[in-house]
Amino acid sequence: MNIAENLNEVSEAIKLSAIKSNRPPEDIVLIAVTKNVEPEIIQEAIDQGVTHIGENKVQEITRKYEILGDKVTWHMIGHLQRNKVKYIIDKVDYIHSVDSYSLALEIDKRAGGINRKMKCLLEVNISGEESKYGLNPQEVVPLLRQLEELENIEIVGLMTMAPFVEDPEETRQYFRGMKELALRLSEESFKNADIKLLSMGMSNDYPVAVEEGASFVRVGSAIFHRY
Ligand SMILES: *Cc1c(COP(=O)(O)O)cnc(C)c1O
């Protein structure tokens, strides 16, 4: 097994799940999650066609961005502290983990400072597990209303992490719940939100997530585990 083979396997599985659920395969974007992966290995993945990179730590983004630069699309997928927004605001293209007004406010302020609009996703704790970050589903609409005053962010979707379970089938209910939530939101109109993207599915459950409507899958170990 090598990166090329792993990537090929993941892409094929995405395609199969898309076809199975009558979705165009090109609607699904693979984010290669590169935590614990060094830049030379990431470069290998880029050489094999990876164009989207996901990291869950600010320090890792700044360190790796210095080497890899903006030839890839960067996604901040992990919990983000307000005081660290300033380090990544000019580096990432998407922030998947917005879960409070105060964090969104800081992102808006920093984005405005460099004259850009940051694409954000709201993180939803769809399973209700204590240990997970994210909004309860019923908090989403009130937050979206609150965020309407912010001009330098654009809410493009929702993100979730399903519980880790042995049988990926058990995650289906959560992914389906996310899709239903997104559909409900699309019936309302918000000044700076157009909820079109669903960031869901990791190495153990991305085929199920794609079947249930994922637009971004965040896959790490299935690509990089041999390194
Ligand atoms: C690590 C991580 C992933 C990828 O997990 P794998 O199981 O390695 O595919 C996806 N999303 C987030 C938020 C992560 O921290």
The ligand as an SDF file (V2000), in Angstrom:
LIG
                    3D

 15 15  0  0  0  0  0  0  0  0999 V2000
   -8.6150   13.6270   12.4500 C   0  0  0  0  0  0  0  0  0  0  0  0
   -9.8480   14.2190   11.9380 C   0  0  0  0  0  0  0  0  0  0  0  0
  -10.4780   13.6960   10.8040 C   0  0  0  0  0  0  0  0  0  0  0  0
   -9.9480   12.4870   10.0390 C   0  0  0  0  0  0  0  0  0  0  0  0
   -9.9920   11.3440   10.8120 O   0  0  0  0  0  0  0  0  0  0  0  0
   -9.5500    9.9200   10.2090 P   0  0  0  0  0  0  0  0  0  0  0  0
  -10.2590    8.9430   11.0540 O   0  0  0  0  0  0  0  0  0  0  0  0
   -8.0670    9.8510   10.3450 O   0  0  0  0  0  0  0  0  0  0  0  0
   -9.9770    9.8770    8.7940 O   0  0  0  0  0  0  0  0  0  0  0  0
  -11.6360   14.3010   10.3630 C   0  0  0  0  0  0  0  0  0  0  0  0
  -12.1640   15.3770   11.0050 N   0  0  0  0  0  0  0  0  0  0  0  0
  -11.5830   15.9020   12.0980 C   0  0  0  0  0  0  0  0  0  0  0  0
  -12.2250   17.0730   12.7430 C   0  0  0  0  0  0  0  0  0  0  0  0
  -10.4140   15.3490   12.5920 C   0  0  0  0  0  0  0  0  0  0  0  0
   -9.8490   15.8800   13.6790 O   0  0  0  0  0  0  0  0  0  0  0  0
  1  2  1  0
  2  3  1  0
  2 14  2  0
  3  4  1  0
  3 10  2  0
  4  5  1  0
  5  6  1  0
  6  7  2  0
  6  8  1  0
  6  9  1  0
 10 11  1  0
 11 12  2  0
 12 13  1  0
 12 14  1  0
 14 15  1  0
M  END
$$$$
